Amino acid sequence: MRVGIVGGGIMGVSIGYFLSQQGAAVEIYEASSTLGGLANTVTLEDGVLVDRFYHVILSSDSHLRQLCEELNIAERLRFRETRMGFYHQGKIFSMNNMLEFLRFPPLGWTDRFRLGLTVLYAQFVRDWQRLEGTGVEEWLVRLSGRRTFESIWRPMLRAKFDGGFENTPATYIWARLVRMKSTRKGISQKEEAGHLIGGYMTLIEAMAGQIEVNGGKIHLRCPVEEVVIKNGRAIGLRVGRDVHFYDAIVVALQIPLFRRLIPDADPAYRDFLGKTDYLGVICSLLVLDRPLTGFWTLNITDDRVPFTGIIETTTYIDPEFVGGHHLVYLPKYTLPGSPWQEKSDEEIREIWLRHLETMFPHFDRRWVRYFLVHRERYVEPLHGLNSAHLIPQVKAPVENLYLATTAQIYPALTNSESVTRHARRIAQTVLEASPALIPLPVQTVIQTAAVDIDI
Ligand SMILES: Cc1cc2nc3c(=O)[nH]c(=O)nc-3n(C[C@H](O)[C@H](O)[C@H](O)COP(=O)(O)OP(=O)(O)OC[C@H]3O[C@@H](n4cnc5c(N)ncnc54)[C@H](O)[C@@H]3O)c2cc1C
């Protein structure tokens, strides 16, 4: 069975790996000069490789850890106890253990108690479909109270959704509360965050290497221009003037990119695909000569600050692995058409640095070794109230064609744990359509973690 895969991000490469392990002859087409997509690295001027965007592995990411074991790269995983905090009304508050939570000054006793109950309650919700029709504001106000919503939740939601979260279902915050709680253990509720030395590229390269060992091929700098469809069947991929023929085609891209590749599909299907939009991101990476906050994540509840949060990955990545630098990411998520995406890198740099100077009066621009601005248009699929029916199925309504995209992971969050799980399922679906191949062994199909939100 010959399978053509479009997209060499973690989704496409994982699917290629799982399929090739079962004897399928896979070929991956990647438009850029390297694999990795959003999980790619960037080379600093001094030659050091660092993650383009912040990526964390949680101790509870069991599928990812199992995959690392399988690929003999588990010894490159590193975990550290980390701290999370809040920037609220000009001050930083640590929020790491029960004691700090109980003392959290911005909220009164009753509000703190209700906030704690919100986090706990979320862990027991299993029937996420019921939250699909409940707005995130309605759900949070009901559980945490209006005061907590206005002072904590509203500014965080506004920051994440570039101002507009009114159509967002409660599943959004529920999935986050479940994931973040999953890494906090025991009475102390201490959290652990981790990474692979070399970033997710270590995992992606290990899978790519195995694909080649299994006889598969990876084509870089090969943008696919069209999925060739004849009489309702996907037969091949057009790259430049050539068409490459396959028994099955898996497109591992965001929905709008997939839509562009299938001009000959049923117009009704293409209209349907046009209904999903995405949050984009402008993410600045500050490479500093010293630590900034000491917190893995600093949540910001101040509307005046343009970035969503401060993520200092060198709180869990030992700086020795990234050239002795300290890495701080300042993301700003953007809605389609957001005026923020019009601003030049220079403007972003100036605005971001000015805000940092206000937030941290001791901050000195001389600490900045490099300041990089990265942008992406399709980062997180936007999911509105009662819109699960708008998520496209893996099996496209075209014979031999499959779509593998992060929007299908809903309501779980899109991260490498959920993406690689999803990729394993998709490989299974493709294999089941081809009885000549051996299905994946049962014990490696899906190991359900306590925190997995299975859909
Ligand atoms: C700011 C930010 C923070 C994140 N934080 C985390 C985190 O902490 N933990 C975590 O696990 N995940 C995190 N993620 C999410 C994670 O990076 C993504 O979920 C994951 O990388 C998505 O992989 P993908 O393969 O689906 O898509 P992509 O990475 O977008 O891959 C798609 C690939 O397809 C290629 N392509 C596009 N068009 C074509 C074409 N026509 N022909 C051939 N190739 C094509 C692209 O070049 C790209 O390489 C974060 C993402 C961002 C942006």
The ligand as a MOL file (V3000), in Angstrom:
LIG
                    3D

  0  0  0     0  0            999 V3000
M  V30 BEGIN CTAB
M  V30 COUNTS 53 58 0 0 0
M  V30 BEGIN ATOM
M  V30 1 C 2.8130 29.6250 20.2160 0
M  V30 2 C 2.5970 28.1290 20.2360 0
M  V30 3 C 2.7700 27.4270 21.4200 0
M  V30 4 C 2.5740 26.0410 21.4640 0
M  V30 5 N 2.7940 25.3860 22.6540 0
M  V30 6 C 2.7600 24.0410 22.6610 0
M  V30 7 C 3.1530 23.3200 23.8220 0
M  V30 8 O 3.5330 23.8750 24.8430 0
M  V30 9 N 3.1140 21.9540 23.7800 0
M  V30 10 C 2.7350 21.2990 22.6740 0
M  V30 11 O 2.7780 20.0730 22.6600 0
M  V30 12 N 2.3120 21.9520 21.5620 0
M  V30 13 C 2.3250 23.3070 21.5260 0
M  V30 14 N 1.9600 23.9770 20.3990 0
M  V30 15 C 1.2120 23.2730 19.3560 0
M  V30 16 C 2.0190 22.4600 18.4130 0
M  V30 17 O 3.1370 23.1720 17.9230 0
M  V30 18 C 1.0920 22.0870 17.2520 0
M  V30 19 O -0.0770 21.4880 17.7590 0
M  V30 20 C 1.6970 21.1020 16.3260 0
M  V30 21 O 3.0110 21.4750 15.9920 0
M  V30 22 C 0.8120 21.0130 15.0830 0
M  V30 23 O 1.4130 20.1420 14.1630 0
M  V30 24 P 0.7730 19.8520 12.7340 0
M  V30 25 O 1.6520 18.8530 12.1100 0
M  V30 26 O -0.6630 19.5570 12.8610 0
M  V30 27 O 0.8180 21.2470 11.9380 0
M  V30 28 P 2.0590 22.1050 11.4320 0
M  V30 29 O 3.1310 22.1070 12.4420 0
M  V30 30 O 1.5000 23.4220 11.0040 0
M  V30 31 O 2.6020 21.3090 10.1580 0
M  V30 32 C 2.0900 21.4560 8.8620 0
M  V30 33 C 3.2600 21.3250 7.8780 0
M  V30 34 O 2.7550 21.2880 6.5640 0
M  V30 35 C 3.5980 22.0460 5.7050 0
M  V30 36 N 2.8010 22.4420 4.5460 0
M  V30 37 C 1.8570 23.4090 4.4370 0
M  V30 38 N 1.3340 23.4250 3.1850 0
M  V30 39 C 1.9450 22.4260 2.5000 0
M  V30 40 C 1.8120 21.9300 1.1650 0
M  V30 41 N 0.9410 22.4740 0.2950 0
M  V30 42 N 2.6080 20.9020 0.7650 0
M  V30 43 C 3.4940 20.3320 1.6340 0
M  V30 44 N 3.6580 20.7770 2.9110 0
M  V30 45 C 2.8740 21.7970 3.3380 0
M  V30 46 C 4.0490 23.1950 6.5800 0
M  V30 47 O 5.2490 23.7510 6.0880 0
M  V30 48 C 4.2230 22.5010 7.9340 0
M  V30 49 O 5.5480 22.0050 8.0910 0
M  V30 50 C 2.1700 25.3500 20.3130 0
M  V30 51 C 2.0040 26.0510 19.1080 0
M  V30 52 C 2.2230 27.4240 19.0570 0
M  V30 53 C 2.0830 28.1540 17.7520 0
M  V30 END ATOM
M  V30 BEGIN BOND
M  V30 1 1 1 2
M  V30 2 1 2 3
M  V30 3 2 2 52
M  V30 4 2 3 4
M  V30 5 1 4 5
M  V30 6 1 4 50
M  V30 7 2 5 6
M  V30 8 1 6 7
M  V30 9 1 6 13
M  V30 10 2 7 8
M  V30 11 1 7 9
M  V30 12 1 9 10
M  V30 13 2 10 11
M  V30 14 1 10 12
M  V30 15 2 12 13
M  V30 16 1 13 14
M  V30 17 1 14 15
M  V30 18 1 14 50
M  V30 19 1 15 16
M  V30 20 1 16 17
M  V30 21 1 16 18
M  V30 22 1 18 19
M  V30 23 1 18 20
M  V30 24 1 20 21
M  V30 25 1 20 22
M  V30 26 1 22 23
M  V30 27 1 23 24
M  V30 28 2 24 25
M  V30 29 1 24 26
M  V30 30 1 24 27
M  V30 31 1 27 28
M  V30 32 2 28 29
M  V30 33 1 28 30
M  V30 34 1 28 31
M  V30 35 1 31 32
M  V30 36 1 32 33
M  V30 37 1 33 34
M  V30 38 1 33 48
M  V30 39 1 34 35
M  V30 40 1 35 36
M  V30 41 1 35 46
M  V30 42 1 36 37
M  V30 43 1 36 45
M  V30 44 2 37 38
M  V30 45 1 38 39
M  V30 46 1 39 40
M  V30 47 2 39 45
M  V30 48 1 40 41
M  V30 49 2 40 42
M  V30 50 1 42 43
M  V30 51 2 43 44
M  V30 52 1 44 45
M  V30 53 1 46 47
M  V30 54 1 46 48
M  V30 55 1 48 49
M  V30 56 2 50 51
M  V30 57 1 51 52
M  V30 58 1 52 53
M  V30 END BOND
M  V30 END CTAB
M  END
